[in-house]
């Protein structure tokens, strides 16, 4: 695998030798001093160019960066809008393990958008055409202190949508349960755990995409409890994980509410938890269901 020094030399050499390329900047994890360094970090590179069309039409141009194993052209997807005249990208995985997410942008577009992401570092500016930018920081991704309304919305969303998990598990509709858990219910748990971390760090850190850095601030048992909310295709295993999710969410919500001096709706949580437990015990052949009666 080519190391960082080799890659920067290559990326800058290609830019320096091509008159169409005016400047180079980088964003992403390699500009973030708080991101863990490892062999799978991408090189998120932007070439500021005179025009994009000649790059797009040259199918061999990406091969300058190495032997490509496979790649993606995100701006060619029929499911998403594009603006090829102003920016165009190639996502390239190379045989030696290196990955480059490369974008070409017109000068005007770059000037308008270079400040969109504070995780940005200018690597080359041939004619000093780019605006000055501050030192790269992940401050835009710091956990934001919730308002009480946001806190209440989070707890309500968690407990209300747990209803969907109950009926999905009773029906044994595991694909639905997995989607509802991963994309709705657990997202509220992630949010609540993130707020707890924010409280403990004065809201000066980021937990990363999908809260992947929670382990840095939660104690080992609490983080394991979070991991235990994930489950496979077994219904009983799923029920156990869902109840674990409820335990962790309730405990964390009470902590956040106390520290921020917000109110936590104990009755709502108790009612939703009771509904889950009752559905869990419900016969799979039941043709009637009354809350509070077995």
URPE-V484048 format. One record per residue. N is the residue number from 1. RES is the residue in one small letter. PHI is phi in degrees with one decimal (* if undefined). Layout:
BEGIN
[[N | RES | PHI] [N | RES | PHI]]
END
This chain:
BEGIN
[[1 | x | *] [2 | x | -67.4] [3 | x | -86.9] [4 | x | -62.1] [5 | x | -60.9] [6 | x | -62.7] [7 | x | -67.9] [8 | x | -63.4] [9 | x | -61.0] [10 | x | -65.0] [11 | x | -60.7] [12 | x | -76.8] [13 | x | -62.3] [14 | x | -59.7] [15 | x | -68.0] [16 | x | -65.0] [17 | x | -89.6] [18 | x | -115.5] [19 | x | -67.4] [20 | x | -73.8] [21 | x | -95.9] [22 | x | -97.6] [23 | x | -160.9] [24 | x | -137.3] [25 | x | -136.8] [26 | x | -131.1] [27 | x | -138.0] [28 | x | 94.0] [29 | x | -65.6] [30 | x | -73.2] [31 | x | -99.1] [32 | x | -99.6] [33 | x | -67.0] [34 | x | -93.3] [35 | x | -84.7] [36 | x | -61.7] [37 | x | -93.2] [38 | x | -154.2] [39 | x | -74.6] [40 | x | -100.7] [41 | x | -68.1] [42 | x | -75.7] [43 | x | -103.6] [44 | x | -92.7] [45 | x | -115.8] [46 | x | -120.6] [47 | x | -97.9] [48 | x | -88.7] [49 | x | -128.3] [50 | x | -69.0] [51 | x | -157.4] [52 | x | -99.3] [53 | x | -60.2] [54 | x | -66.8] [55 | x | -70.5] [56 | x | -63.6] [57 | x | -74.2] [58 | x | -89.3] [59 | x | -65.6] [60 | x | -88.3] [61 | x | -56.3] [62 | x | -59.4] [63 | x | -68.7] [64 | x | -61.4] [65 | x | -91.6] [66 | x | 140.0] [67 | x | -82.9] [68 | x | -82.5] [69 | x | -80.5] [70 | x | -162.4] [71 | x | -154.9] [72 | x | -134.1] [73 | x | -113.4] [74 | x | -59.6] [75 | x | -80.6] [76 | x | -97.8] [77 | x | -66.4] [78 | x | -73.8] [79 | x | -93.7] [80 | x | -132.4] [81 | x | -69.8] [82 | x | -141.8] [83 | x | -140.4] [84 | x | -59.4] [85 | x | -68.2] [86 | x | -112.5] [87 | x | -157.6] [88 | x | -153.0] [89 | x | -129.9] [90 | x | -129.5] [91 | x | -106.4] [92 | x | -122.2] [93 | x | -104.4] [94 | x | -98.7] [95 | x | -60.4] [96 | x | -85.5] [97 | x | 99.3] [98 | x | -72.4] [99 | x | -126.5] [100 | x | -122.9] [101 | x | -102.7] [102 | x | -108.8] [103 | x | -130.1] [104 | x | -105.9] [105 | x | -132.0] [106 | x | -69.5] [107 | x | -59.2] [108 | x | -62.3] [109 | x | -63.6] [110 | x | -61.2] [111 | x | -61.6] [112 | x | -79.3] [113 | x | -120.4] [114 | x | -63.9] [115 | x | -88.4] [116 | x | -63.6] [117 | x | -123.5] [118 | x | -74.2] [119 | x | -86.5] [120 | x | -135.4] [121 | x | -140.0] [122 | x | -80.7] [123 | x | -98.1] [124 | x | -156.6] [125 | x | -144.3] [126 | x | -58.7] [127 | x | -120.1] [128 | x | 55.3] [129 | x | -97.2] [130 | x | -87.0] [131 | x | -68.7] [132 | x | -65.2] [133 | x | -127.7] [134 | x | -72.2] [135 | x | -58.0] [136 | x | -58.4] [137 | x | -148.6] [138 | x | -96.8] [139 | x | -57.9] [140 | x | -62.7] [141 | x | -103.1] [142 | x | -60.1] [143 | x | -59.7] [144 | x | -97.2] [145 | x | -61.9] [146 | x | -78.3] [147 | x | -74.9] [148 | x | -64.3] [149 | x | -63.7] [150 | x | -67.0] [151 | x | -62.3] [152 | x | -64.0] [153 | x | -63.8] [154 | x | -64.3] [155 | x | -64.6] [156 | x | -65.4] [157 | x | -64.0] [158 | x | -61.0] [159 | x | -70.0] [160 | x | -64.3] [161 | x | -76.0] [162 | x | -63.3] [163 | x | -56.2] [164 | x | -67.6] [165 | x | -65.4] [166 | x | -59.9] [167 | x | -69.6] [168 | x | -65.8] [169 | x | -69.6] [170 | x | -62.7] [171 | x | -80.3] [172 | x | 61.6] [173 | x | -95.4] [174 | x | -60.9] [175 | x | -57.9] [176 | x | -64.6] [177 | x | -61.4] [178 | x | -62.0] [179 | x | -64.9] [180 | x | -63.6] [181 | x | -70.2] [182 | x | -70.5] [183 | x | -99.4] [184 | x | -127.6] [185 | x | -68.6] [186 | x | -65.3] [187 | x | -61.4] [188 | x | -71.7] [189 | x | -64.6] [190 | x | -56.2] [191 | x | -62.2] [192 | x | -66.5] [193 | x | -63.7] [194 | x | -63.9] [195 | x | -63.7] [196 | x | -61.9] [197 | x | -60.5] [198 | x | -59.1] [199 | x | -60.5] [200 | x | -73.1] [201 | x | -119.2] [202 | x | 58.5] [203 | x | 54.8] [204 | x | -119.8] [205 | x | -137.7] [206 | x | -114.8] [207 | x | -93.7] [208 | x | 80.1] [209 | x | -60.8] [210 | x | 58.7] [211 | x | 55.2] [212 | x | -71.6] [213 | x | -102.5] [214 | x | -54.7] [215 | x | -59.8] [216 | x | -70.1] [217 | x | -118.6] [218 | x | -78.6] [219 | x | -70.4] [220 | x | -58.8] [221 | x | -69.4] [222 | x | -68.2] [223 | x | -65.8] [224 | x | -63.3] [225 | x | -61.4] [226 | x | -66.1] [227 | x | -61.6] [228 | x | -71.2] [229 | x | -80.3] [230 | x | -87.3] [231 | x | -147.4] [232 | x | -96.8] [233 | x | -98.6] [234 | x | -92.2] [235 | x | -63.1] [236 | x | -63.7] [237 | x | -61.6] [238 | x | -64.1] [239 | x | -58.7] [240 | x | -61.4] [241 | x | -66.6] [242 | x | -64.8] [243 | x | -67.0] [244 | x | -62.7] [245 | x | -61.6] [246 | x | -64.5] [247 | x | -58.6] [248 | x | -68.0] [249 | x | -65.2] [250 | x | -63.2] [251 | x | -61.3] [252 | x | -70.2] [253 | x | -62.5] [254 | x | -65.5] [255 | x | -62.8] [256 | x | -62.1] [257 | x | -61.1] [258 | x | -65.4] [259 | x | -69.2] [260 | x | -95.1] [261 | x | 60.8] [262 | x | -103.6] [263 | x | -96.6] [264 | x | -110.4] [265 | x | -80.3] [266 | x | -62.3] [267 | x | -63.1] [268 | x | -62.4] [269 | x | -62.8] [270 | x | -63.8] [271 | x | -65.6] [272 | x | -66.7] [273 | x | -63.7] [274 | x | -63.0] [275 | x | -60.8] [276 | x | -57.8] [277 | x | -64.3] [278 | x | -70.3] [279 | x | -65.5] [280 | x | -60.7] [281 | x | -90.1] [282 | x | -69.8] [283 | x | -60.4] [284 | x | -65.1] [285 | x | -104.6] [286 | x | -61.9] [287 | x | -120.0] [288 | x | -153.3] [289 | x | -151.1] [290 | x | -121.8] [291 | x | -59.4] [292 | x | 89.0] [293 | x | -120.6] [294 | x | -92.1]]
END
